Amino acid sequence: MLDLLAAHARSLRGPSDIDEVVGRWADQLQADDRLAGLLYRTSFQAALGGQLMVREVELAEDDDSAARAVVSRRESPFLAMPFDDAVAFFRAKRLISEEEFDALRDRYREGGFIARRLATDRLREVARTSIARLLEQDLTTDEVYEAIRAAERDEVRALGIAPASPHYLETVVRTNVATSYGAGRWQAVNDPDVAALRPFLRYVTAGDEAVRPMHRALHGRVFRTGTEEAAYYAPPLGYRCRCSMTTISPRQFEARGYVLTEGRIDGVTPDAGWESAPGPLTD
């Protein structure tokens, strides 16, 4: 990505050319299917992994022999499998119909293209700013080219796509994976057959010092599947959120002495823009 931007930057004659140069670069990124393909594969696999966790692991908790069988298969974690192997593994289990599988795959494939467009739009804006700041330092066209290729200046690192500092690309992928994993779980827990067996959802954080205070306030709360409050607090609740909701059976609810939370909790809200149940990215 940076080499391509550097190549376009060689045609710069001054600040008035920035929009045209960055626009050509962004158009090439938008036409390149590699980023869309990466986002589709990682997101779709995460969504399938979320469904597997509910339909296989959690549903097996009330059946010790089934639980042991699931645990024994963890030698090759699903999310670490090559994409095609993971898809074949999931389809072989026939947890959802072929029609449902095809529709889900199409939604995530479309979501990959949408996510690529959104990422490209953001990179377009940051690249404009970065090049403008380089030119403000009276760098020549060749020096701007070398600065972009070297990716050592803060102005270039701000793009977040350099091999040594790919923080923006990592955030895009991690956010899509977390949202898709949550969406897969959400689809599974709301399946009528699953909800009949495990009608409660318990909010669980990662349990470390990095957990945000708002998320920590939800740890251990139990909601009823299908309610507005369950959808409102369904993870992820923000960027880099690592929380989840695990399904609970009536037997577990009673035996563990859980208390049901009804309605929203005063003063506890998701981050702005994260107030609804997770799902594939759509326009």
C-alpha positions in Angstrom: 0.0 0.0 0.0 2.7 2.5 0.9 4.8 1.7 -2.1 1.8 2.4 -4.3 1.2 5.7 -2.5 4.9 6.6 -2.9 4.7 6.0 -6.6 1.7 8.3 -7.0 3.4 10.9 -4.9 6.2 11.2 -7.5 3.8 13.1 -9.7 3.3 15.8 -7.0 4.1 19.4 -8.2 2.7 21.1 -5.1 -0.1 21.1 -2.5 -2.7 21.6 -5.2 -2.0 18.1 -6.5 -2.6 16.3 -3.2 -6.3 15.6 -3.8 -5.6 14.2 -7.3 -2.7 12.1 -6.3 -4.3 10.6 -3.2 -7.6 10.1 -5.1 -5.8 7.9 -7.7 -4.2 5.9 -4.9 -7.4 5.4 -3.1 -9.2 4.4 -6.4 -6.5 1.7 -6.9 -7.0 0.4 -3.3 -10.8 0.3 -3.9 -10.3 -1.7 -7.1 -8.0 -4.2 -5.3 -10.0 -7.2 -4.0 -7.2 -8.4 -1.6 -8.3 -6.3 1.3 -12.0 -7.1 0.8 -11.1 -10.8 0.5 -9.1 -10.6 3.8 -12.0 -8.9 5.6 -14.5 -11.4 4.2 -12.5 -14.5 5.1 -11.6 -13.4 8.7 -15.1 -12.1 9.5 -16.9 -15.1 8.0 -14.7 -17.5 9.8 -15.2 -15.6 13.1 -19.0 -15.7 12.6 -18.9 -19.5 12.1 -16.6 -19.8 15.1 -19.1 -17.9 17.2 -21.9 -20.2 16.2 -19.8 -23.3 16.9 -19.0 -22.1 20.4 -22.7 -21.8 21.2 -24.0 -24.8 19.3 -21.3 -27.2 20.2 -19.5 -26.2 23.4 -22.2 -24.4 25.4 -25.0 -26.8 24.4 -22.7 -29.7 25.5 -22.3 -28.3 29.0 -25.3 -30.2 30.3 -24.0 -33.4 28.7 -20.6 -34.4 30.2 -19.7 -36.9 27.5 -20.6 -34.5 24.7 -18.5 -31.8 26.4 -15.5 -34.1 26.6 -15.9 -34.8 22.9 -15.9 -31.1 22.1 -12.9 -30.4 24.3 -10.9 -33.2 22.6 -11.3 -31.5 19.2 -9.7 -28.3 20.4 -6.2 -29.5 19.3 -6.9 -27.6 16.1 -8.7 -24.4 17.1 -11.4 -23.5 14.6 -10.3 -19.8 14.3 -6.7 -20.9 13.6 -7.7 -23.3 10.7 -7.0 -22.3 7.1 -10.2 -20.6 5.8 -11.3 -23.4 3.4 -10.7 -26.1 6.0 -12.7 -24.1 8.6 -15.6 -23.7 6.2 -15.6 -27.4 5.3 -15.4 -28.3 9.0 -18.5 -26.1 9.8 -20.5 -27.3 6.8 -19.9 -30.9 7.6 -21.6 -30.5 11.0 -24.8 -29.4 9.4 -25.6 -27.0 12.2 -27.6 -24.8 9.8 -29.3 -25.5 6.5 -27.5 -25.1 3.2 -29.8 -22.2 2.4 -28.9 -20.5 5.7 -25.2 -21.1 5.1 -25.3 -19.6 1.6 -27.2 -16.6 2.7 -24.8 -16.0 5.6 -21.7 -16.4 3.3 -23.2 -13.9 0.9 -23.8 -11.3 3.6 -20.2 -11.5 4.8 -18.8 -11.4 1.3 -20.8 -8.2 0.7 -19.7 -6.9 4.1 -16.0 -7.4 3.1 -16.5 -5.0 0.2 -18.3 -2.4 2.4 -15.6 -2.6 5.0 -12.9 -2.1 2.3 -14.7 1.0 1.1 -15.0 2.4 4.6 -11.3 1.7 5.3 -10.3 3.3 2.0 -12.3 6.4 2.7 -10.5 6.8 6.0 -7.1 6.2 4.5 -7.8 8.8 1.8 -8.4 11.5 4.4 -5.3 10.6 6.5 -3.1 10.4 3.4 -4.1 13.9 2.4 -3.2 15.2 5.8 0.1 13.3 5.9 1.3 14.4 2.5 0.3 18.0 3.2 2.4 18.0 6.4 5.4 16.6 4.5 5.1 19.4 1.9 4.8 22.0 4.7 8.4 21.0 5.6 9.6 22.0 2.1 10.4 18.5 1.1 11.0 17.9 -2.6 8.9 15.4 -4.5 11.7 12.8 -4.3 12.0 13.4 -0.6 8.3 12.9 -0.1 8.6 9.7 -2.1 11.5 8.4 0.0 9.7 9.5 3.3 6.6 7.5 2.3 8.6 4.4 1.3 10.8 4.5 4.5 7.7 5.0 6.7 9.9 6.3 9.5 8.3 9.8 9.9 5.3 10.3 12.2 3.4 11.8 9.3 3.6 8.5 7.4 3.2 6.2 10.5 -0.1 8.0 11.1 -1.6 6.1 8.2 -1.3 2.8 10.2 -0.4 0.7 7.2 3.4 0.5 7.4 4.8 -3.0 8.0 6.4 -1.7 11.2 3.3 0.1 12.5 0.2 -1.5 10.9 -2.1 -0.3 13.7 -4.9 0.9 11.5 -5.1 -2.3 9.5 -4.9 -4.4 12.7 -7.8 -2.4 14.2 -9.9 -2.9 11.1 -9.4 -6.6 11.0 -9.7 -7.1 14.8 -12.9 -5.0 14.9 -14.5 -7.0 12.1 -13.4 -10.3 13.7 -14.8 -9.3 17.1 -18.1 -8.0 15.6 -18.5 -11.1 13.4 -17.7 -13.5 16.2 -20.4 -11.7 18.3 -22.8 -11.8 15.4 -22.3 -15.6 15.0 -22.9 -16.1 18.6 -26.0 -13.8 18.5 -27.5 -15.7 15.6 -27.0 -19.0 17.4 -28.3 -18.0 20.9 -31.5 -16.6 19.2 -32.1 -19.8 17.3 -35.5 -21.0 18.8 -34.1 -24.5 19.5 -31.1 -23.1 21.3 -33.1 -20.5 23.2 -35.5 -23.2 24.4 -32.6 -25.1 26.0 -30.6 -22.2 27.2 -32.8 -19.1 27.6 -30.4 -16.9 29.6 -27.3 -15.0 28.7 -24.5 -14.1 31.1 -22.2 -11.2 30.4 -18.5 -12.0 30.8 -15.5 -9.8 30.5 -11.9 -10.8 30.0 -11.3 -10.2 33.7 -8.1 -8.2 33.5 -7.1 -4.6 34.2 -7.6 -3.6 30.6 -11.4 -4.1 30.9 -13.2 -0.8 30.6 -15.2 0.4 33.7 -18.5 0.4 31.8 -17.9 -3.2 30.7 -16.8 -4.3 34.1 -20.1 -3.1 35.5 -21.8 -5.7 33.3 -19.7 -8.7 34.3 -21.9 -11.4 35.7 -25.2 -9.8 34.7 -27.7 -12.3 33.4 -30.3 -11.3 30.8 -33.1 -13.3 29.2 -32.6 -14.2 25.5 -34.8 -12.2 23.1 -35.2 -9.1 25.3 -34.3 -5.5 24.3 -31.7 -5.2 27.1 -29.9 -8.4 25.9 -29.6 -6.9 22.4 -28.5 -3.5 23.8 -25.7 -5.1 25.8 -24.6 -7.8 23.3 -20.8 -7.6 22.8 -18.8 -6.1 21.4 -19.6 -2.8 23.0 -16.8 -0.9 21.4 -13.5 -1.1 19.6 -11.2 -3.9 20.9 -14.0 -5.1 23.2 -13.2 -8.7 24.3 -16.4 -9.4 26.3 -18.9 -12.1 25.4 -22.3 -13.4 26.5 -22.5 -17.1 27.4 -25.7 -19.1 27.3 -27.2 -20.4 30.5 -29.7 -23.3 31.0 -32.5 -23.1 33.5 -30.7 -25.7 35.6 -27.5 -23.6 35.7 -29.5 -20.5 36.5 -31.1 -22.0 39.5 -28.0 -24.0 40.8 -25.7 -21.0 40.6 -28.1 -18.5 42.2 -28.1 -16.1 39.3 -30.4 -13.0 39.4 -32.1 -11.9 36.2 -31.4 -8.3 35.1 -34.5 -6.8 33.5 -34.3 -3.5 31.5 -31.3 -1.3 30.9 -28.9 -0.5 33.8 -28.8 3.2 34.8 -25.5 4.8 33.8 -24.2 1.7 31.9 -24.1 2.2 28.1 -22.1 0.8 25.2 -19.7 3.0 23.3 -21.4 5.4 20.9 -22.3 3.5 17.7 -22.3 0.1 19.4 -25.8 0.1 20.9 -27.3 -2.7 18.9 -26.8 -6.5 18.6 -23.8 -7.4 16.4 -24.3 -8.4 12.8 -22.5 -8.4 9.4 -21.5 -5.0 8.1 -24.1 -3.6 5.7 -24.7 -0.2 4.0 
